[in-house]
Amino acid sequence: MAETIPIEPMIGDTSVVSPTITPLAILADEQAQIPAESIAPYPFDDRSADVILRSSDRVLFYVYKSILIYSSQFFRGLFTIGQDPEVSGDQPSRSQSILDLSEHSDILKQVLHWCYPIPHTEPDTIETIESILVVAMKYDMAGVIFYMHRPLQNLDDPCAIPLFGLSCNVGFSDCAEDAAQMLRERHSLANISQNADWTTTVTHSIYTPKLVSIRAASFLRLLHFVRDGIKPSDFCQPEPNVVQALDTYTPISVWFSDGDLIVRPQFDVSVEFKVHTQIISFSSSILKDKIQRSLDTPGGDVHIPRTSRGKHDFEPFAHVVLPFRTV
C-alpha cells in the first residue's frame, strides 16, 4: 500500500481540507504520459550520424554535425567551440550526443529537410511557412530563411496582414510590398470620417493577434501607404539616413587635445577626440576590450575606435568620465 502524506491547511484557512498524495501513483501517472521514443523517417534514421536531436514529442533525429554546422550559426558556435550538448543518460552510443529541442517533430522535420541536399516539397500555407521561419530564425539558419522566400511569394490569395508582418520580420521587402498593395487595392482609408471606429484594422476586421508580429514602424509605413499612397523605399526598413556634408566642428574643450587615443564618431569622421586610454578603459569595459584587441594586433597598429553616436552625443559622455569635476 502506497504511503500517503497529509497536507496541512494554511495558517488562517478556516476551511477543513485534508487532501492526500500518493507519490508512487503520481510518478506512475507522469511516466505513463511521457510518449515513447521513436525514430524520425529518412534521412534522419541514419544510425551512423554523430548527433541526435530529440523533439518535444521524443522523436529522435539522427543528423550529422557537419550539416548542422554549415546550416546554422547557432550549432556552429555550439560545436566548434568544443562545447557539445550535455549527453543524456540514455544515449544510444558513446559517440553520439542527444540534444533536446523544444520544437515538435513535425516542424523540426520540415526545417531539417531544408538543411539536407535532398528534394524538397515547398510549404503551401502561410502558417507552415511561418512555423519554419520561426525555427530558422531561432537557430540562425540563413539558408532555410532564404529558401522560404519563394513559397511565401507564391502563396495563393494569402491574408495580407500576416503576409506583411512575416515578410517584414525576415526582411522580404518584395513580399511586404505585395501585401501592402493588396491592402491598398482592397480597402481604402481615404474617406474615413472623424467618427470612425478605430477598433477595426485596415482590413476592416476586428483586431487580430497577427498584428502583434508587425513592428510599429513597419505598420506605420503600411498605414501611410494604404491611406495616402505614400510608398516608402522599403516597408521593412526605415528610410536611409541622409549623409550630411562634413563640417569643421572642433570640440570646444582643451581636455580632448592631448590624449594618446583618438576617438571618431562613426557618422562624423571629421571630428577627433583625443582622450587618454586609461581613462576610457576605466569608464567602459567594451571600449577597454576594443582598445586591448587593437594593441594586441600584430604590427602594433592601433585601430581607431569609432562611436555610433554623433559628435554632440559623445562630447558630454567624454566630459562625464573625466576624473575631475566638469560642467
C-alpha positions as CSV (number, residue, x, y, z in Angstrom):
1,M,0.0,0.0,0.0
2,A,1.4,3.4,-1.0
3,E,2.3,5.8,1.7
4,T,0.1,8.8,2.0
5,I,1.3,12.3,3.1
6,P,-1.3,14.6,4.5
7,I,-1.2,18.3,3.6
8,E,-1.9,20.7,6.5
9,P,-4.2,23.6,5.8
10,M,-2.5,27.0,5.6
11,I,-2.5,29.3,8.7
12,G,-5.7,31.3,8.8
13,D,-7.5,29.0,6.4
14,T,-10.9,28.2,8.1
15,S,-11.8,25.5,5.6
16,V,-11.1,21.9,6.6
17,V,-9.2,20.3,3.8
18,S,-7.2,17.1,4.2
19,P,-6.1,16.0,0.8
20,T,-3.6,13.2,0.5
21,I,-1.0,12.5,-2.1
22,T,0.3,9.1,-3.2
23,P,3.8,9.7,-4.6
24,L,4.1,6.4,-6.3
25,A,0.8,6.8,-8.1
26,I,1.6,10.3,-9.3
27,L,5.0,9.1,-10.5
28,A,3.4,6.2,-12.4
29,D,0.9,8.6,-13.9
30,E,3.6,11.0,-15.1
31,Q,5.6,8.2,-16.6
32,A,2.5,7.0,-18.5
33,Q,2.1,10.4,-20.0
34,I,5.6,10.6,-21.4
35,P,5.4,9.3,-25.1
36,A,7.7,6.5,-26.1
37,E,10.7,7.4,-28.2
38,S,10.6,6.9,-31.9
39,I,12.9,7.4,-34.8
40,A,12.3,10.0,-37.5
41,P,11.9,8.8,-41.1
42,Y,14.6,9.1,-43.9
43,P,17.0,10.8,-44.0
44,F,17.1,11.2,-40.2
45,D,17.2,7.5,-39.4
46,D,20.9,7.0,-40.2
47,R,22.3,5.5,-37.0
48,S,25.9,6.4,-38.2
49,A,25.2,10.1,-37.6
50,D,27.1,11.7,-34.8
51,V,24.4,13.9,-33.2
52,I,20.8,13.1,-32.2
53,L,18.2,15.8,-31.9
54,R,15.2,14.9,-29.8
55,S,12.0,16.8,-30.4
56,S,9.5,17.7,-27.7
57,D,7.4,14.7,-28.6
58,R,10.5,12.4,-28.2
59,V,11.2,11.7,-31.8
60,L,14.9,11.1,-32.5
61,F,16.6,12.8,-35.5
62,Y,19.9,11.3,-36.4
63,V,21.8,14.1,-38.0
64,Y,25.4,14.9,-39.0
65,K,27.3,17.6,-37.1
66,S,28.9,18.9,-40.2
67,I,25.5,19.6,-41.8
68,L,24.3,21.4,-38.7
69,I,27.4,23.5,-38.6
70,Y,27.0,24.6,-42.2
71,S,23.3,25.2,-41.9
72,S,23.1,27.0,-38.6
73,Q,25.3,29.6,-36.9
74,F,23.8,28.5,-33.6
75,F,25.0,25.0,-34.0
76,R,28.3,26.2,-35.5
77,G,29.0,28.1,-32.3
78,L,27.8,25.2,-30.2
79,F,30.1,22.6,-31.8
80,T,33.1,24.5,-33.0
81,I,34.0,26.0,-29.6
82,G,34.2,22.5,-28.1
83,Q,31.1,22.6,-26.0
84,D,29.0,19.7,-27.2
85,P,25.5,19.5,-25.7
86,E,25.2,17.5,-22.5
87,V,25.0,13.8,-23.1
88,S,21.8,12.3,-21.8
89,G,22.0,9.2,-19.6
90,D,20.1,7.2,-22.2
91,Q,22.4,7.9,-25.2
92,P,22.5,5.0,-27.7
93,S,26.2,5.3,-28.3
94,R,29.2,6.8,-26.7
95,S,30.0,8.7,-29.9
96,Q,26.5,10.2,-30.2
97,S,25.2,13.2,-28.2
98,I,21.5,13.8,-27.6
99,L,20.3,17.4,-27.8
100,D,16.8,18.0,-26.5
101,L,14.9,20.7,-28.5
102,S,11.6,22.4,-27.7
103,E,10.2,22.0,-31.2
104,H,7.7,19.4,-32.2
105,S,8.8,16.7,-34.6
106,D,6.5,17.8,-37.4
107,I,8.1,21.3,-37.7
108,L,11.6,20.0,-36.9
109,K,11.4,17.5,-39.7
110,Q,10.5,20.3,-42.2
111,V,13.2,22.6,-41.1
112,L,15.9,19.9,-41.2
113,H,14.7,18.8,-44.6
114,W,15.8,22.2,-46.0
115,C,19.3,21.7,-44.5
116,Y,19.9,18.5,-46.4
117,P,20.7,18.2,-50.1
118,I,17.6,16.2,-51.0
119,P,14.4,17.0,-52.9
120,H,12.0,19.3,-51.1
121,T,8.3,19.9,-51.0
122,E,7.6,23.6,-50.7
123,P,5.1,24.5,-48.0
124,D,1.8,26.0,-49.3
125,T,0.3,27.7,-46.3
126,I,1.5,30.8,-44.5
127,E,1.1,29.1,-41.2
128,T,3.6,26.4,-42.2
129,I,6.0,28.9,-43.7
130,E,5.8,31.0,-40.5
131,S,6.5,27.9,-38.3
132,I,9.6,27.1,-40.4
133,L,10.8,30.7,-40.3
134,V,10.4,31.0,-36.6
135,V,12.6,27.9,-36.0
136,A,15.1,29.0,-38.7
137,M,15.5,32.4,-37.1
138,K,15.8,30.9,-33.7
139,Y,18.7,28.7,-34.8
140,D,20.1,31.3,-37.2
141,M,19.6,29.2,-40.4
142,A,20.2,31.7,-43.1
143,G,19.8,29.1,-45.9
144,V,16.4,27.9,-44.7
145,I,15.2,31.6,-44.4
146,F,16.3,32.2,-47.9
147,Y,14.6,29.1,-49.2
148,M,11.2,30.3,-47.7
149,H,11.1,33.4,-49.9
150,R,9.8,31.6,-53.0
151,P,7.0,29.7,-51.2
152,L,5.9,32.9,-49.5
153,Q,5.9,34.8,-52.7
154,N,3.9,32.0,-54.5
155,L,1.1,31.7,-51.9
156,D,-2.4,31.7,-53.5
157,D,-4.5,34.5,-52.2
158,P,-2.7,35.0,-48.8
159,C,-4.1,37.0,-46.0
160,A,-2.4,40.4,-46.3
161,I,-1.8,41.2,-42.7
162,P,0.0,38.0,-41.7
163,L,2.0,38.1,-45.0
164,F,3.0,41.7,-44.4
165,G,4.1,41.1,-40.8
166,L,6.0,37.9,-41.6
167,S,7.7,39.5,-44.6
168,C,8.9,42.5,-42.6
169,N,10.3,40.3,-39.8
170,V,12.5,38.3,-42.1
171,G,13.3,41.2,-44.5
172,F,11.5,40.0,-47.6
173,S,10.8,43.5,-48.9
174,D,9.1,42.5,-52.1
175,C,6.6,40.2,-50.3
176,A,5.9,43.0,-47.9
177,E,5.2,45.4,-50.7
178,D,2.9,42.9,-52.4
179,A,0.9,42.6,-49.2
180,A,0.7,46.4,-48.8
181,Q,-0.5,46.6,-52.4
182,M,-3.2,44.1,-51.6
183,L,-4.5,46.1,-48.7
184,R,-4.5,49.3,-50.7
185,E,-6.4,47.8,-53.6
186,R,-9.0,46.1,-51.4
187,H,-9.5,48.7,-48.8
188,S,-9.2,52.5,-48.8
189,L,-8.8,54.8,-45.8
190,A,-9.1,57.9,-47.9
191,N,-12.7,58.7,-47.0
192,I,-12.7,57.8,-43.3
193,S,-14.9,60.1,-41.2
194,Q,-13.8,61.6,-37.9
195,N,-16.2,59.4,-36.1
196,A,-14.7,56.2,-37.5
197,D,-14.5,53.1,-35.3
198,W,-10.7,52.6,-34.7
199,T,-11.3,49.2,-33.0
200,T,-11.1,47.8,-36.5
201,T,-7.9,47.3,-38.6
202,V,-7.1,48.5,-42.0
203,T,-8.6,45.2,-43.2
204,H,-11.9,46.3,-41.7
205,S,-11.9,43.4,-39.3
206,I,-11.7,43.3,-35.5
207,Y,-8.2,43.3,-34.0
208,T,-6.3,40.1,-34.9
209,P,-3.4,38.6,-32.9
210,K,-1.4,38.7,-36.2
211,L,-0.8,42.4,-35.6
212,V,1.4,41.6,-32.7
213,S,4.1,40.3,-35.1
214,I,4.3,43.6,-37.0
215,R,6.7,46.2,-35.8
216,A,5.2,49.6,-35.1
217,A,7.4,51.4,-37.6
218,S,6.5,48.9,-40.4
219,F,2.8,49.2,-39.6
220,L,3.0,53.0,-39.6
221,R,4.6,52.9,-43.1
222,L,1.8,50.5,-44.1
223,L,-0.9,52.9,-42.9
224,H,0.6,55.8,-44.7
225,F,0.7,53.8,-47.9
226,V,-2.8,52.4,-47.6
227,R,-4.3,55.8,-46.6
228,D,-2.3,58.3,-48.5
229,G,-0.5,56.3,-51.2
230,I,2.9,57.3,-49.7
231,K,5.1,54.4,-50.7
232,P,8.4,54.0,-48.8
233,S,11.6,52.7,-50.4
234,D,11.4,49.7,-48.1
235,F,8.5,48.6,-45.9
236,C,10.8,46.5,-43.8
237,Q,13.4,49.2,-43.1
238,P,13.4,52.9,-42.3
239,E,14.4,55.4,-44.9
240,P,18.2,55.6,-45.3
241,N,19.9,58.4,-43.4
242,V,20.8,61.4,-45.5
243,V,24.5,61.9,-45.3
244,Q,25.3,65.5,-44.4
245,A,28.4,67.2,-45.7
246,L,31.3,67.1,-43.2
247,D,31.8,70.2,-41.2
248,T,34.8,71.6,-39.4
249,Y,33.4,71.2,-35.9
250,T,36.1,71.0,-33.2
251,P,35.5,70.1,-29.6
252,I,35.5,73.2,-27.5
253,S,37.4,71.7,-24.6
254,V,41.1,71.6,-24.5
255,W,40.7,68.3,-22.5
256,F,40.4,66.5,-25.8
257,S,43.6,67.7,-27.4
258,D,46.4,66.0,-25.5
259,G,45.3,62.3,-25.2
260,D,47.1,59.2,-26.5
261,L,44.0,57.7,-28.2
262,I,41.8,59.2,-31.0
263,V,38.0,58.5,-31.0
264,R,36.0,59.5,-34.0
265,P,32.2,59.4,-34.1
266,Q,31.1,57.0,-36.8
267,F,28.7,59.4,-38.5
268,D,31.1,62.4,-38.3
269,V,34.6,61.4,-39.1
270,S,35.8,65.0,-39.3
271,V,35.8,65.2,-35.5
272,E,38.6,63.8,-33.4
273,F,38.5,63.4,-29.6
274,K,42.0,62.9,-28.2
275,V,41.4,61.0,-25.0
276,H,43.5,59.0,-22.6
277,T,43.5,55.3,-23.0
278,Q,43.4,54.5,-19.2
279,I,40.5,56.9,-18.5
280,I,38.4,55.5,-21.3
281,S,39.3,51.9,-20.3
282,F,38.2,52.5,-16.8
283,S,34.9,54.1,-17.9
284,S,33.8,51.4,-20.4
285,S,34.6,47.7,-20.4
286,I,33.6,47.5,-24.0
287,L,36.0,50.2,-25.1
288,K,38.7,48.7,-22.9
289,D,38.4,45.3,-24.7
290,K,38.3,47.0,-28.0
291,I,41.4,49.0,-27.3
292,Q,43.2,46.0,-25.9
293,R,42.5,44.0,-29.0
294,S,43.8,46.9,-31.1
295,L,47.0,47.0,-29.1
296,D,47.5,43.2,-29.5
297,T,47.2,43.4,-33.3
298,P,50.4,42.2,-35.0
299,G,52.4,45.2,-36.1
300,G,51.4,47.4,-33.3
301,D,48.8,49.4,-35.2
302,V,46.1,50.9,-33.1
303,H,42.7,50.8,-34.7
304,I,40.7,54.0,-34.1
305,P,37.6,53.2,-32.1
306,R,34.5,54.9,-33.5
307,T,31.3,55.5,-31.7
308,S,27.9,55.1,-33.3
309,R,26.8,58.4,-31.7
310,G,27.1,61.8,-33.2
311,K,29.7,64.3,-32.1
312,H,27.3,66.2,-29.8
313,D,26.4,63.0,-28.0
314,F,29.9,61.8,-27.4
315,E,31.3,65.0,-26.0
316,P,29.0,65.1,-22.9
317,F,29.9,61.4,-22.3
318,A,33.6,62.2,-22.5
319,H,33.2,65.1,-20.1
320,V,31.5,62.9,-17.6
321,V,34.2,60.2,-17.5
322,L,37.0,62.6,-16.9
323,P,38.4,62.2,-13.3
324,F,37.7,65.7,-12.2
325,R,34.7,67.9,-11.9
326,T,33.2,69.1,-15.2
327,V,30.3,71.3,-16.0
